Structure formats: C-alpha cells, structure tokens
Amino acid sequence: MAEQIEPVSGTNIVLGMLGRKLAGGQELTMAETLMAFTEMAKTRMDYYGPSPANMRVKPSPLPEDVRGMLANYAGI
C-alpha cells in the first residue's frame, strides 16, 4: 500500500524550528513564545469543535401555529 504524503504546512515548519531551537538549549524570544502559545491554543480549540465565531446558525422554521397566525394577519 502506498504511503500518502501530506502537504507542507508553514505552521509545522515554524513549530519544528522552534522545537529544535528549544531542544538545542536556546531560549525562545517573546515573539517565538507567542507563536507557540497561539498554535497550542488553536490546536486545543480544534479538539472541541468550532468556536462560536465559526459556527453556522441554521434558522429554525416557524412553528405551524405562528405561521398560521401571521397568515391570518396578512389576510391570506
């Protein structure tokens, strides 16, 4: 069975560089630390499903009695 190759992700490249820097005994700069924190927060949010900002609200249909009342007032 052929092994599937994943596309290159900029995030994976940056996190790999940060991990190698940290493993080499170097300190991360504030910007690098914030990049790592941001990606970790994004990864954790992906585990719990979409955030409210990404959710799509489906309009619920009006109940039949409400539609009937509105039709009555509309004169239909």
C-alpha positions as CSV (number, residue, x, y, z in Angstrom):
1,M,0.0,0.0,0.0
2,A,1.4,3.4,-1.0
3,E,2.1,5.9,1.8
4,Q,0.3,9.2,1.5
5,I,2.4,12.4,1.6
6,E,0.9,15.3,3.5
7,P,1.2,18.8,2.1
8,V,3.8,21.1,3.7
9,S,2.4,23.4,6.3
10,G,4.0,26.7,7.3
11,T,2.9,26.2,10.8
12,N,4.6,22.8,11.0
13,I,7.8,24.3,9.7
14,V,7.8,27.1,12.2
15,L,6.9,24.8,15.1
16,G,9.6,22.4,14.1
17,M,12.2,25.2,14.0
18,L,11.1,26.4,17.5
19,G,11.2,22.9,18.9
20,R,14.7,22.3,17.5
21,K,15.8,25.7,19.0
22,L,14.4,24.8,22.4
23,A,15.9,21.2,22.2
24,G,19.3,22.8,21.4
25,G,19.2,24.6,24.7
26,Q,18.4,28.1,23.3
27,E,15.8,30.4,24.8
28,L,12.8,31.4,22.7
29,T,12.2,35.1,22.1
30,M,8.9,36.6,23.1
31,A,7.6,36.5,19.5
32,E,8.6,32.8,19.2
33,T,6.9,32.0,22.6
34,L,3.7,33.8,21.4
35,M,3.8,31.8,18.2
36,A,4.0,28.6,20.1
37,F,1.2,29.6,22.5
38,T,-1.1,30.7,19.7
39,E,-0.7,27.4,17.8
40,M,-1.3,25.4,21.0
41,A,-4.5,27.4,21.7
42,K,-5.6,26.8,18.1
43,T,-4.9,23.1,18.4
44,R,-6.8,22.8,21.6
45,M,-9.8,24.6,20.2
46,D,-9.9,22.2,17.2
47,Y,-10.4,19.3,19.7
48,Y,-13.6,20.8,21.0
49,G,-15.2,21.7,17.6
50,P,-15.9,25.0,16.1
51,S,-15.8,28.1,18.2
52,P,-18.9,30.4,18.2
53,A,-17.2,32.6,15.6
54,N,-17.0,29.7,13.2
55,M,-20.4,28.1,13.9
56,R,-23.1,28.4,11.3
57,V,-26.6,29.1,12.7
58,K,-29.4,27.4,10.9
59,P,-32.6,29.4,11.1
60,S,-35.3,27.3,12.7
61,P,-38.6,27.1,10.8
62,L,-41.5,28.9,12.4
63,P,-44.0,26.6,14.1
64,E,-47.2,26.0,12.2
65,D,-49.4,27.9,14.7
66,V,-47.1,31.0,14.4
67,R,-47.2,30.8,10.6
68,G,-51.0,30.4,10.7
69,M,-51.3,33.5,12.9
70,L,-49.1,35.6,10.6
71,A,-51.0,34.4,7.6
72,N,-54.3,35.4,9.3
73,Y,-52.9,38.9,10.0
74,A,-51.6,39.1,6.4
75,G,-55.1,38.4,5.1
76,I,-54.2,35.2,3.3
